[in-house]
Amino acid sequence: MALESSRTAFERARRSVGGGVGSGLRAAMRPHPLFVREARGAHVWDLDGDRYVDYVLAWGPLVLGHGDPRVLAAVSETAAKMQVVGTGHALEYLAAEAVLEAVPHGERLVWSNTGTEAVQVALRLARAATGRRRVLKFAKSYHGWHDTVYAGMSEEDSDRPARPGGEGQSPSVLDDLVVGRFNDVALAERLLNEAAERDLAAVLVDPVMSNAGVEAPAPEFLSALRTLCDRRGVVLIFDEVIAGFRIARGGAAEKYGVLPDLSVYGKAMAGGFTQSAVVGRADLIDQVTAGVTHAGTFNANPVALAAVEATMRVLADPEVYEALERTSAAFEALVGGALASVPGSGGFNRVGSLLQYVPEGGATGLHGTGGLWTVLLEGMLREKFLFMPSGKVFLSTAHIAADLEATAEALEKVLRRA
């Protein structure tokens, strides 16, 4: 029976792993999480040996697909020599130079492991530089699971005291948050014009609302934030953990022409390995030598940095992004066209190779969507196409025309049954 081994594996996992999954949202997969034994290119194979076209791509890191040979070769060579060494090594600066060369505002960086960690580093740098403590973020935006930023989960939270995003959070730290509304320039102006009174150290923004509908910034929004931050002495931070190195080689700064003071990167930067970085102005980053604590046993570990350096070398070829755009546009046309053929089925928002299913009416929330997606998610899984429970879709250079055509054909079949 299809998916039977995954069902059995999930039941076993729940006896030893909290929730049965390594990251909570994976449990939202229907009818249950898929367990895989192998991944190559644009495909994964489950425990039963069935092959799926993969649009999850590890929740975003795999711009080059699974197991890119250039990345694996670099990792294998390094892993045979050293793993974690607790000393300096050449890949620390070789990988850093490759990242800084790609980022328009990149003067210096510090290494970290996850996006959640790196966001905390960026906020610490901003507070140290400004002598202020509070942060302006935007409703529905996700900047990691840490208590200090996991709040403001709906549009109704805008311009109100921040509330916890989940159980078990310390409400006391949320006094450091001010919640605005994405693409609302007038509200941003009012809040930032009160920066000193509000004790604002930083604006933290996902330049593409990546986790809540893949909403692109309005033409004037990011530039307005830049001007206001300059005027009020506030540090502008782009959270590009998802968008960075996916929507363009130079991330949002390249695509939208607005340079933040700091950017947080992860996911696509390391080609499937665990690494993140805070990149930006040298005077801000160099505070780690002047009293700002930045630490971590696994920061800048050689194996991950070998993946970063190799991935960044591949991404330096403009054809990578041209290919990603062709593939993503074709997905939007073919699979989006299949959706459009059934009235009321919804459609896709797209920024480069990052897409989001949006139900009829256009409303999406943090990490989720409505409409037909739950039905489509399970139906497509049974047809051997793997999508995310949230409705987000990632494309890679490994996806080919046959994958997209087969996806559209399967979706038409699932829609007829829905």
C-alpha positions in Angstrom: 0.0 0.0 0.0 1.4 3.4 -1.0 2.8 5.4 1.9 2.5 2.5 4.3 6.1 2.5 5.4 6.0 6.2 6.1 2.9 5.7 8.2 4.7 3.0 10.2 7.8 5.1 10.5 5.8 8.0 11.8 4.1 5.9 14.4 7.5 4.6 15.5 9.1 8.0 15.6 6.4 9.4 17.9 7.5 6.9 20.5 11.0 8.5 20.7 10.8 12.0 19.0 8.5 14.7 20.3 5.7 15.0 17.8 7.4 12.4 15.6 9.2 15.0 13.5 12.5 17.0 13.8 10.7 20.3 13.1 7.1 20.8 14.2 5.5 22.0 11.0 6.5 18.7 9.2 3.7 17.0 11.2 1.2 19.0 9.2 1.8 16.9 6.1 -1.3 14.9 5.1 -2.2 12.2 5.5 1.1 12.0 7.6 4.7 13.0 7.1 6.6 11.4 4.3 9.8 9.5 5.3 12.5 9.3 2.6 15.5 7.1 2.2 17.2 8.9 -0.7 17.2 12.2 -2.6 18.8 13.2 -5.9 18.2 16.2 -8.1 14.6 17.1 -8.0 13.4 13.8 -6.6 13.1 11.9 -3.3 12.4 8.2 -2.8 10.3 7.1 0.2 10.8 4.1 2.4 8.7 2.0 0.0 11.0 3.0 -2.9 8.4 5.2 -4.6 9.8 8.3 -6.3 8.3 11.8 -5.9 9.0 15.1 -7.6 10.1 17.3 -4.7 8.9 20.9 -4.4 9.8 21.1 -0.7 13.6 21.1 -1.3 14.3 20.9 2.5 12.0 24.0 3.0 14.2 26.1 0.7 17.9 25.5 0.8 18.4 23.4 -2.3 18.5 25.9 -5.1 20.7 23.4 -7.0 18.6 20.4 -6.1 19.6 17.4 -3.9 23.1 16.1 -4.0 24.7 18.6 -6.4 28.0 16.9 -7.3 30.0 20.1 -7.1 28.9 20.7 -3.5 29.2 17.1 -2.5 32.8 16.9 -3.9 33.9 19.9 -1.9 32.2 18.6 1.3 33.7 15.1 0.8 37.2 16.4 0.3 37.0 18.6 3.5 35.2 16.0 5.6 38.1 13.5 5.0 40.5 16.1 6.3 38.7 17.6 9.2 35.2 18.1 10.7 35.0 20.5 13.7 38.4 21.7 14.8 37.9 24.6 17.2 40.6 26.6 15.4 40.9 28.9 12.4 41.0 27.3 9.0 41.2 28.7 5.4 37.5 28.0 4.6 36.5 30.6 7.2 37.8 33.4 4.9 37.4 31.6 1.6 33.7 31.1 2.1 33.3 34.6 3.6 35.0 36.1 0.6 32.7 34.2 -1.8 29.6 35.5 0.1 30.8 39.1 0.4 31.6 39.2 -3.3 28.0 38.4 -4.1 26.3 40.7 -1.6 26.2 44.4 -2.7 26.4 45.7 0.9 28.7 43.0 2.1 31.8 44.4 3.9 32.2 41.9 6.7 30.3 38.9 8.1 30.0 36.6 11.1 29.2 32.9 10.9 26.4 31.2 12.7 24.4 28.0 12.3 20.7 28.7 11.8 18.6 31.6 10.8 17.1 31.9 14.3 20.5 32.2 15.8 21.8 34.7 13.2 18.7 37.0 13.7 19.6 37.2 17.4 23.2 38.1 16.5 22.0 40.9 14.1 19.7 42.3 16.8 22.5 42.3 19.3 24.7 44.2 16.9 22.0 46.8 16.3 21.3 47.3 20.0 25.0 47.7 20.7 25.5 50.2 17.9 22.5 52.4 18.8 22.3 52.1 22.6 18.5 51.4 22.1 16.7 48.1 22.8 13.4 47.8 20.8 12.8 46.4 17.3 10.2 47.1 14.7 9.0 44.0 12.8 6.0 43.4 10.6 2.9 41.4 11.3 2.8 37.9 9.9 6.6 37.9 9.4 8.6 35.0 10.7 12.2 35.5 12.0 12.7 32.2 13.8 11.2 30.6 16.8 13.0 32.6 19.5 10.8 34.3 22.1 12.1 37.8 21.2 10.8 37.8 17.6 8.1 35.1 17.4 5.1 37.4 17.7 2.7 39.5 15.7 1.0 36.7 13.7 -1.8 38.5 12.0 -2.6 41.9 10.4 -4.7 42.7 13.5 -1.4 42.7 15.6 -0.1 45.8 13.7 0.5 48.8 15.9 -0.5 47.0 19.1 1.5 45.5 21.9 3.1 42.3 20.7 1.6 39.0 21.9 3.3 35.6 22.0 3.1 33.5 18.8 2.7 30.3 20.8 2.5 28.7 24.2 5.5 28.7 26.6 7.0 32.0 25.5 8.1 34.6 28.0 5.7 37.6 27.5 8.2 39.9 29.2 10.6 40.0 26.2 7.8 41.1 23.8 8.0 44.6 25.3 11.0 45.0 23.0 8.9 44.5 19.9 6.9 47.1 17.9 4.7 45.6 15.2 4.1 47.3 11.9 2.3 46.3 8.7 4.2 45.1 5.6 4.0 47.6 2.7 2.3 50.2 4.9 4.6 53.2 4.3 2.5 55.6 6.3 2.5 53.4 9.4 6.2 52.8 9.1 6.8 56.6 8.8 4.8 57.2 12.0 6.5 54.5 14.0 10.0 55.4 12.8 9.5 59.2 13.3 9.0 58.2 16.9 12.1 56.1 17.0 13.8 57.9 19.8 10.7 57.9 22.0 10.0 54.3 21.2 13.7 53.4 21.8 14.0 51.7 18.4 17.3 50.1 17.6 16.4 48.2 14.5 13.9 47.5 11.7 13.8 43.8 11.0 12.1 43.0 7.8 11.8 40.0 5.4 12.0 42.0 2.1 9.7 39.4 0.6 7.0 38.2 3.0 8.3 34.7 2.4 6.3 32.9 5.1 3.0 34.6 4.7 1.9 34.6 1.1 5.2 35.4 -0.8 4.2 39.0 -0.9 6.6 41.2 -2.8 7.5 44.6 -1.4 5.7 47.6 -2.9 8.1 49.7 -5.0 8.4 52.4 -2.4 8.3 50.4 0.8 12.0 49.2 1.2 13.4 52.5 0.0 11.1 54.3 2.5 12.5 52.1 5.3 16.0 52.9 4.2 15.4 56.7 4.3 13.6 56.6 7.6 16.2 54.4 9.3 19.0 56.8 8.1 17.0 59.8 9.3 16.4 58.3 12.8 19.6 56.4 13.4 18.0 53.0 13.2 19.7 49.9 11.9 17.9 48.3 8.9 18.1 44.5 8.9 16.9 42.3 6.0 16.0 38.8 7.1 17.0 36.9 3.9 17.2 33.4 5.3 14.6 32.3 2.7 15.0 34.9 -0.1 18.7 35.3 0.0 20.6 33.7 -2.9 17.3 32.3 -4.2 15.5 35.4 -5.7 18.9 36.7 -7.0 22.6 36.1 -6.4 22.8 39.3 -4.4 19.5 38.7 -2.7 16.9 41.4 -2.1 19.5 44.2 -2.2 20.3 43.2 -5.8 16.7 42.6 -6.8 15.2 45.7 -5.3 18.2 48.1 -5.2 17.9 48.9 -1.5 21.0 48.3 0.7 20.3 47.3 4.3 22.9 47.8 7.1 22.8 44.1 7.8 21.3 41.0 6.1 20.8 37.6 7.7 21.4 34.6 5.3 21.0 30.9 5.6 19.3 28.1 3.6 20.4 28.5 0.0 23.8 29.8 0.9 25.1 26.4 2.0 23.5 24.1 -0.6 21.8 21.8 1.9 24.2 22.0 4.8 23.7 23.9 8.1 25.2 27.4 8.1 24.0 31.0 8.4 25.6 34.4 8.5 25.1 38.0 9.3 26.5 40.2 6.5 26.8 43.9 6.2 28.6 47.0 7.4 32.1 46.5 8.8 31.6 48.9 11.7 28.5 47.0 12.9 30.0 43.5 12.5 33.3 44.5 14.1 31.6 45.1 17.3 32.2 41.4 18.0 35.8 42.6 18.8 34.6 45.3 21.1 32.3 43.8 23.7 29.5 42.1 21.6 29.5 38.4 22.4 29.3 36.1 19.5 30.0 32.4 20.1 29.1 28.9 19.0 31.0 25.6 18.9 29.8 24.8 15.4 30.0 28.3 13.9 32.2 28.2 10.7 32.7 24.4 10.9 34.8 23.3 7.9 32.3 20.9 6.4 29.5 23.4 6.2 31.8 26.2 4.9 33.1 23.9 2.2 29.4 23.6 1.1 29.0 27.4 1.3 32.2 28.1 -0.8 31.2 25.5 -3.4 27.6 26.7 -3.6 28.6 30.3 -3.9 31.0 29.5 -6.7 28.2 27.7 -8.7 25.8 30.6 -8.0 28.3 33.1 -9.5 27.3 31.8 -13.0 24.4 34.0 -14.2 22.9 31.0 -16.1 21.9 29.6 -12.7 19.4 32.4 -12.1 18.3 32.5 -15.7 17.5 28.8 -15.6 15.7 29.2 -12.2 13.6 32.0 -13.7 12.7 29.9 -16.8 11.7 26.9 -14.7 9.8 29.0 -12.2 7.9 30.9 -14.9 7.1 27.6 -16.6 5.8 26.1 -13.3 3.6 29.2 -12.8 2.2 28.9 -16.3 1.7 25.1 -16.4 0.7 24.3 -12.8 -0.9 27.7 -12.2 -2.8 27.2 -15.5 -4.1 23.9 -14.2 -5.4 25.6 -11.1 -6.9 28.4 -13.1 -8.9 25.9 -15.2 -11.1 25.2 -12.2 -12.9 28.3 -10.9 -12.4 29.0 -7.2 -9.2 26.9 -6.9 -6.8 29.8 -6.2 -3.5 30.5 -7.7 0.2 31.2 -7.1 2.1 34.3 -6.0 5.7 34.2 -7.3 9.0 36.0 -6.6 11.6 34.3 -8.7 11.9 30.6 -7.7 9.8 31.1 -4.5 6.1 30.6 -4.9 3.0 30.4 -2.6 -0.4 28.9 -3.2 -3.0 31.5 -2.5 -6.7 30.5 -2.1 -9.5 32.2 -3.8 -9.8 35.6 -2.1 -6.1 35.9 -1.5 -5.9 35.5 2.3 -2.9 33.6 3.7 -1.5 33.4 7.3 1.8 32.6 8.8 3.0 29.1 7.8 -0.3 28.2 6.3 -3.0 28.7 3.7 -6.6 27.9 3.2 -8.8 27.0 0.3 -8.3 23.7 -1.3 -4.6 23.3 -0.4 -5.1 20.6 2.3 -7.0 18.5 -0.3 -4.5 19.2 -3.0 -1.5 18.5 -0.7 -2.7 14.9 0.1 -4.0 14.3 -3.5 -0.6 15.3 -5.0 1.3 13.3 -2.5 -0.6 10.2 -3.5 0.2 11.1 -7.1 3.9 11.2 -6.1 4.4 14.9 -6.0 5.7 16.4 -2.7 4.6 19.8 -1.6 4.7 21.8 1.7 1.8 21.9 4.1 2.1 25.7 4.1 1.5 26.0 0.3 4.9 27.3 -0.3 6.7 25.9 -3.4 10.4 25.9 -4.1 12.0 25.3 -7.5 15.6 24.3 -8.3 17.9 24.1 -11.3 17.4 20.3 -11.1 13.7 20.5 -12.1 13.1 19.8 -15.8 10.2 20.4 -18.1 9.0 16.8 -17.8 8.7 17.3 -14.0 6.5 20.4 -14.5 4.4 18.8 -17.2 3.8 15.8 -15.1 2.9 18.0 -12.1 0.3 19.9 -14.1 -1.2 16.7 -15.4 -1.5 15.2 -11.9 -3.0 18.4 -10.5 -5.7 18.4 -13.1 -6.5 14.8 -12.1 -6.6 15.8 -8.4 -8.8 18.8 -9.1 -11.3 16.7 -10.9 -11.6 14.5 -7.8 -11.7 17.4 -5.3 
